[in-house]
Amino acid sequence: MTSTPTTAGTSRRSERLDRNWNEILQELRVTQNGAQILTGFLLAIAFQTKFDTLTEFQNDIYLVLVSAAVATTALGLAAGQPAPRAVPQAQEVGHRR
């Protein structure tokens, strides 16, 4: 049973896209962990004794960093969960055409 050139080309392209998608997911997982760890450290700083000695400017910078870290963590968790399920469904729709 021989495959036609278009089938073989489609198969290789599909495998390459699958590998690329798996790499993107792995990078997303690493980024999520980093954002969660950073958020944890930033939240822990507020419980240190020297936190009371920060100037108002330093306090504002801290609040901006904590807000950005929390937003990054939330977006990473929200986008990271449904994305692996959405792509295979989109690929199935594309193959039905």
KACOR-V861643 format. One line per field, one symbol per residue. ss: DSSP state (a for helix, b for strand, c for the rest). phi: phi as a letter, one per 30 degrees, with the letter a starting at -180 (. if undefined). A space follows every 50 residues. Layout:
# KACOR-V861643
ss=???
phi=???
This chain:
# KACOR-V861643
ss=ccccaaaaaaaaaaaaaaaaaaaaaaaaaaaaaaaaaaaaaaaaacccaa aaaccaaaaaaaaaaaaaaaaaaaaaaaaaaaaaaaaaaaaaaaaac
phi=.ccdeddddddddddddddddddddddddddedddddeddddddddcddd ddddddddddddddddddddddddddddddddedddddddddddddd
